[in-house]
Amino acid sequence: LEILPGPHSQEEEAEEEEDANGQRSKTCRVRVGEDVYEPRILLGCDGFQSKTRDAAMPESKVTQLDSPSAGLLYKMVSVSSRFRTTSAAHNGDGNAGGGGGLLTLFSKPEQTYAVPSALKSRKQNLRLGFLPVRPGAATRTANIIRRADHDVWRLDPSSLRRFFADSFPQLASDFISDDELASFASARPGVFPKCQFATKVAAKKNDCAVFLLGDAAHAFPPDLGQGVNSALEDVQVLGDVLKKTTNAPKDNANAAVDEYQRLRAPAAEAIARIVQCGFPFQYSQAPAREKVFFVGFLLRLLLAKLVPLRRLCAPPVVTSVLQGRPYVDVWQEASSSTLFYKSLAAAALVASILRLFIII
């Protein structure tokens, strides 16, 4: 994608349209491959490495934030929507064993499942996460998300068959087909990106209004499941902005650009910062840090219930996001709460030091 300079020849200038005041409009020419277009609105929905953003808004700074889940690799494997599992059969008294044997169960397509691994070493431990599908669907996918040094990324199909059998004895040995294992082994894994946001999400190029939506404006790992949600919110806001400014005077494109920038640039930064700290250790990539994170998570949850003042003791950001609160509000409340907790900790430290000197 390339933004071309405006017309220069007399013939091209003569073809330019005149507005209601008799002034010539300055068209924006966009080359995509071999084709050239002259759009009035250009939408950049082309991902976190957006060519639209780079070409139309070179002044837009992309801020990247380190995240504990950034850099993790992922692949998906397709299985039957009603995969088989086995569990210990129960006697009449409700206790397992006693000759009860094994009971074969079939999963329900509309339910979510997390299947833990029998192998516990860091480079072998896995967890299969099955998201629900509509009833009647033939297949469903399981997500495999682990660090780059995990054994699963280096196994051939036959080794994968043995590895999955050892990892998940509670699943039928053929729960993954041979073809699916071959596809899994040959596929290149995806990589979770760093959290990032563009400081400028709307701009004017001559008479063309350019807007960034989705990952082009804000990208992050799928820790909170907000990638699609935030992109759809971009679409809704842009639709409202365009409706509001369509019948405006000559500067309606400027008004739309300014309004979208005002509304979505803060939201883009907020959701990127929220995901950075929201729930990044759910993939078991750092067990020690995961424990520390959950202690802080539970403390924030408890304090939010004891002191129901969001500016002082906001709940964990993940709960606020799942409640549907605006991203900007969630991040402002979390930031002010963090500042409040740090102030309390500093005050407690100063009090302890003063008490020590008084005692001495």
N, C-alpha and C positions, 0 to 999 in steps of 0.2 A: 504494500500500500504506500502511495506517495502523494503528497499534496503538491500540486503543480502551481507554478506562478500564474497570475491572472493574464488575460489577453493583452497582446501588445500591438497587433496589426490593426489598421483602420477597419478592415473587414470584420475582425473579431469584435472590436469596440462597437461597431454599428449593430451587431447582433445582440448586444447587451440590452436588457430590459430597462425601462424607465419606471420609477415609482410614481406615486400620486403627486409628488411635488416636482416632477420632471427631472429628477436626479437619476443618473444611471447607477444601476446596481452593480456591484463588483462580485462576479460569480466566483465560487470556489470550485476548482477542478481537482478531481480525485482520480488517480490511476490505480486500478486494481488489476494486476496482471497486464494484459494487453488492452483492457477496456478503460475508457475515461468517462467519468460521470461528473455532473454538475449539480450536486444535491443542495437542498436548502437546510436539511437536517441530516447529520451524520452520527450514527450511534456506534460507539466502540464497545462491543460485547465480545471481544476476542481474547479473553483470558488474561492471566497475570503478567504475561509478556506482551502486552497489547501493542500491536504495530500502530493502531489508530492513535493511542496515547502518545507514542513516540513521535509520530509524524505531525499530528495536529496540535499537540501541547508539549513541545520540547521543554517548556519552562516548568512543567509539572514535576515536582520532586516526588519520587517514590521512596517512602521511608520503610525500611525493613526492621522487624523486631525479632530477636531470637526467641524461640519457643522450645520447651522441652520435647515437644512432639515433632518439631521440624526435622526433616532428614530421615524419618522412618520410612521404610519401604512397605508397599502393600500390593497384594494381588487378590483377585477374587476367583473362587472356584464354584462351579455350578453343580448342584445336586438335585435329587428329586425333592419336590415340595413336601412329600410325606416320607422323609427318610426314616429308616428303622433304627430303633435304639433297644438296648436290653437293660434290664434291671433285675435285682433279686426279687423273686416272687415272695409274697407274704402268706403266712399261715392265717388261720381264722382269728388268732389273737392279735393280729396286726404286726407281728414281728417277722423279720426276714429270716430266711434259712429254715432249718429243720426239715430238709427234704423238699422245700418249696421250689427249688430250681430257679431257672431264669425265665423272665417274662419279656416277650417281645412287644414293643410299643411302636406306634407310628406317630410321627410328629404331625401337628396341625398347621396347615399353611398360614393361617391368620395369626399365629402366635410367634413371639420373639424367643429365640433360644441362644444361650451362651454355653458352649460345650468346653469344659476344661480339659487340659491334657494330662495324661498319666505321667509324662516325662517332665521332670522338674528343673533340670539344669537350664541355665539362662539361654544357652544357644540351641536348646531343643524344646523348651516349653512353648506351647501354643495355646491359643484360645480361638475357637471358631464362633463367630457371631453371625447368627441367622436373622435377617430382618423379615418381617411378615410379608406375605404376598396375598393376592386375592384368592378366595376359594376357587378351586378348579384349575389354577395355574399348574403347569406340569413341573416346572423347576423353580428353584430359588437359589440365591447366591450366598456364599459364606465369605466373609472378609478375613483375610490373614494379614496382620499388621505387625511387623517386627523390625528390629534393628538390622542394619546392613550386614552384620557379621553372623546372622542366624543361619543355622545349617539348612533350613528349608529352601533357601535361595540357590543352593549349589547342588541339589540332588537331581538325578535323572529320573525318568518315569518309574522304572522298576524299584529304585531306591525310595522314591516317594511313596509307593504302595506299602512297602515295609514300614516306613516312617509313620505314615498315618495309621496303620494298623497298631503299631506300638503306642502311638500317642492317644488314640481314641478307641480303646477296646470296647467301650460301651456302644459304639456305632457298628453297623454291619460292615464286614470287610470290603464289600463292593459298593459302599455308599458313594464313592467317586468312580466314574467310569474310566476305562483305559484311555479313551480319546480325551477326556477332560484332564487327566493326569498329564498326558503328552502336551496338551495346550498350556497347562499351568507351567510345566517345566521349561517350555520354549519361550513363553511370554516374558517381555521385559517388565520388571516391577515398576510401579509408579512411585513417586517420591513426594512426601508431604512438604509443601513449601513453607518458608518462613511466613510469619504474619506480615502483611505489608498493606500500605494504603497510599493513595495518590493525594497530594495536597490540592491539586486542581482537578476537578471532575467535570468541568464545563468550560467551553471557550468559544470565541467567535473567530472564524476564518473568513474574511471578507463578509459575504452575506450568508454564510453557512453557520448554523449553530451545531456545535459538536458536544456530545454528551457521553460520558463513560458510565457503564453499568456493569454490575456483577464483578467478576474477578479483575477486570480492567481497572476498577476503582478501589477494590479491597479484596485481598486474597489471604487465605489462612488454612491451616489443617482443619479437618472435619470434626474437631473435638466436640463442638456443641451442635453440630448439624445445622449451622446457620448459613451455609453457602447459598443454597437455593432460596431460603427465606429472605436473606438480605438482598439478593438480586431481584426477587419479585417486588420487594419494597421499593427498590430503585425504579422499577417499571411503573409502579403505582404512583410514586411521587412525580416522575417525569410526565405521566399522563395528566395528572392534576395540574402541573405547571403549564403544560401546553394548552390545556383547556382554558386556563385562566388568562393566558397571554395571546391566544389566537386572534381575538378581536381588538387587541390593543393597537395603538397608533404605530407609526413607522418603526419604532424601536422595539417591536415585540420580540424579535430574536434576542436582542440584548437583555430584555426583561426576563426572558425564559432562561438564558444562560446565568444571569445573576441570581435568580431565584433558586435554580437547581443547585448551583454552587453553594448558596447559603444553607440549603436544607441538607444536602447529601455529603458535603465534604466533612463536616463534623461527625456525621454518622459513620462515614467510612473509617475515620480514625478510631472512633469509639469501638466499633465491632472488632477491629483488628487488635486493639489493646485488651478487649474483653476476652477474646479467644486465647490470647497469649497466656493469660493466667486463669482461665475459666475452669478447665478440667483436663489438663494436658498429660496427666500421668495414668490415664485409664488403660494404657497399652502394656503395662508391666515392664516398661523399658528401663526403669530405675527404681527397684523396690524400696531402697532406703529413703530416697527423696519422696516416693509415693506415700510412705507412712507419715513423713513430716507434713506433706501437703494435706493429708486427710485430717491430721490433728488441727491444723489451721482452719480447714473447711468446717469441721464440727464446732470449733470455738466461735467462728463467725455466725454459724447457724444458731448456736445457743445464745450469744449476745444479742442477736437480732430479735429473738423471742423475748429476752429479758428487758431490752431497751428498744421498743418499737419506734425508733426515730431513724429513718433511713439515712439522714445526713450524718449521723453519729455512728450508728451500728447497722449498716446495711447488711442484708443477707448475702451469702455467696452469689457471685454474679450469675452462675448457672441457673439458680432458682429464679432470679429476677428475669433473665432472658426467657426462660420457659413459661413465665407468667405473661409474656408478651409486652413487657415494658419497653419503651423506646431505648435504643442503644445509647444515645447520648445521656439520658437520665441515669441509666444503669451505671455507666462508667463514671459520671460525676459523683454519684452516691458512693460507689466503691472507693474512689480516690479520696473523698473527704473522710470516709470511715478509716481508711488506712492511715491518713494523716492524724486522725484522732487517736488511733491505737499507738502510733509512734510517739505522740505527745505524752500519752499516759505512761508508756514505757520509759521515756526520757525523764519524766517527773519522778517516777518511782526510783530510777537510778540515782538522780540527784538527791532525793530524800534519803536513800540508803547511804550515800557518801557523807552527807551532812550528819546523819546519826552516828556514823563511824567516827567522825572528827569530834562530835560532842562527847561521845563515850571516852575517847582518848583524852 
